[in-house]
């Protein structure tokens, strides 16, 4: 693993902003599962930002 691939956010952004595949069938359960996955990932990322602002930034500003 090198540092260049460590900050490659292409797959994450591709997960959020991909187009629907017209050849794939979709049902309510699948849509709900993907919505919950996206919501939980977004909440986790927001939590990381909040924790960074609350705990890490004050340590550098002292």
N, C-alpha and C positions, 0 to 999 in steps of 0.2 A: 504494500500500500504506500503510495506516495502522496505528498501534500497536494498535488494538482487535482487528484480525484476526490480528495477529502471534502472540498467545497464545491463539488459539482451538483448543483441543484436542479439540473435539467430533468431528471426522472420525477422529482417531486412536483415541479411545475407542470410537467406533462401529465401527471395524474390528475391535477386539478383542472387543467384547461385542454383536455383532449376532446376531439369530436366523437360523436356517437357513430358506432359502426352499424350501417344499415343492414348488414347480413346477419347480425347477431340478435336473437330474440331477447326481449327484456320483459320481466314481469315485476309485479309490485314488490315481492320479497327481495329481488336483486337490487332494485332501485333504493329500497329502504336500507339495505345493508351497506351500499356504497355511500349513501348520505350519512349514515352513522359513522362510518370510517372516516369520511372527510371531516365531519364535525369534531370527532375526537382528536384527529391529527391537528386541526386548527386550534383547538383548545389547549393541546399540549404545547404547541409552538408559542401561543400567547402566554401561557404560564411560564415558559422559559424566559421570555422577554421580561415579564414582570419580576421574576426572581433575579434576573440580571440587574435590573434597575434598582431593586430594593437592597440587594446584598453585595453586589460586586462594585457598582459605581460609587457608593458611599465610601468604600474602602480606599478608592483611588483619590477621592476628593478631600481627604483629611490632611 
